[in-house]
Amino acid sequence: MSHIFSIDVVKAAFIRSDGECECIANNHKHAGRCNNMVIYNMRGLNLPGGWEAYRQSSDRPLDVGNCRILCMNCYKASLQDNR
């Protein structure tokens, strides 16, 4: 996994997420926000509770507004979306 965000940005985004996946992609296997539970110390693990910080836009800065916390299913689907 690529860790492009600073640890402070990731922590702030994780706090904002309230421990739930922030994905809102319409083409993933959920309606509305995903809300799968993610566990802070399971970053990068492809297991239930695993997650990764996702950069929404390469045109925006690496700040908390551009960082979304995604469960691994949504993270992998988002990477596929951007191919």
C-alpha positions as CSV (number, residue, x, y, z in Angstrom):
1,M,0.0,0.0,0.0
2,S,1.2,3.5,-0.7
3,H,1.2,5.8,2.3
4,I,1.2,9.2,0.6
5,F,-0.6,11.1,3.4
6,S,1.1,12.2,6.5
7,I,0.2,10.3,9.7
8,D,-1.6,13.5,11.0
9,V,-3.8,13.7,7.9
10,V,-4.6,10.0,8.2
11,K,-5.5,10.3,11.9
12,A,-7.7,13.3,11.3
13,A,-9.5,11.6,8.4
14,F,-10.0,8.4,10.5
15,I,-11.4,10.4,13.4
16,R,-13.8,12.1,10.9
17,S,-14.8,8.7,9.5
18,D,-15.9,7.6,13.0
19,G,-14.5,4.1,12.2
20,E,-16.6,3.6,9.1
21,C,-15.9,3.4,5.4
22,E,-16.5,6.8,3.8
23,C,-17.1,5.5,0.3
24,I,-20.0,6.9,-1.6
25,A,-19.3,5.5,-5.0
26,N,-22.6,4.5,-6.8
27,N,-21.0,1.6,-8.7
28,H,-19.7,-0.3,-5.6
29,K,-21.8,-2.9,-3.8
30,H,-23.6,-0.5,-1.4
31,A,-26.3,2.1,-1.6
32,G,-25.2,5.5,-0.3
33,R,-22.3,5.6,2.1
34,C,-20.7,2.2,2.6
35,N,-20.2,2.5,6.4
36,N,-18.4,-0.8,6.8
37,M,-16.6,-0.8,10.2
38,V,-12.8,-0.2,10.0
39,I,-10.3,-0.6,12.8
40,Y,-7.4,1.9,13.1
41,N,-4.6,-0.6,13.6
42,M,-5.8,-2.7,10.7
43,R,-4.7,-0.3,8.0
44,G,-3.6,-2.1,4.8
45,L,-4.9,-5.5,5.9
46,N,-7.2,-7.3,3.5
47,L,-9.4,-8.6,6.3
48,P,-12.7,-7.4,7.8
49,G,-11.9,-4.2,9.5
50,G,-9.0,-3.5,7.2
51,W,-8.9,-0.1,5.4
52,E,-6.7,2.3,3.5
53,A,-6.5,6.1,3.1
54,Y,-7.6,7.0,-0.4
55,R,-6.6,10.1,-2.4
56,Q,-9.8,11.4,-4.0
57,S,-8.1,13.7,-6.5
58,S,-4.5,13.9,-7.7
59,D,-5.2,17.6,-8.5
60,R,-5.8,18.5,-4.9
61,P,-3.3,18.8,-2.0
62,L,-2.6,15.9,0.3
63,D,-4.8,17.2,3.1
64,V,-7.6,15.8,5.1
65,G,-10.2,17.1,2.7
66,N,-8.7,15.0,-0.1
67,C,-8.3,11.9,2.1
68,R,-11.1,9.3,2.4
69,I,-11.0,6.3,4.7
70,L,-12.1,3.3,2.7
71,C,-12.6,-0.4,3.7
72,M,-10.4,-2.7,1.7
73,N,-13.3,-3.7,-0.6
74,C,-14.1,-0.1,-1.5
75,Y,-10.4,0.8,-1.7
76,K,-9.7,-2.0,-4.2
77,A,-12.8,-1.1,-6.2
78,S,-11.8,2.6,-6.3
79,L,-8.3,1.6,-7.6
80,Q,-10.0,-0.4,-10.4
81,D,-12.3,2.5,-11.1
82,N,-9.3,4.7,-11.8
83,R,-7.5,2.4,-14.2
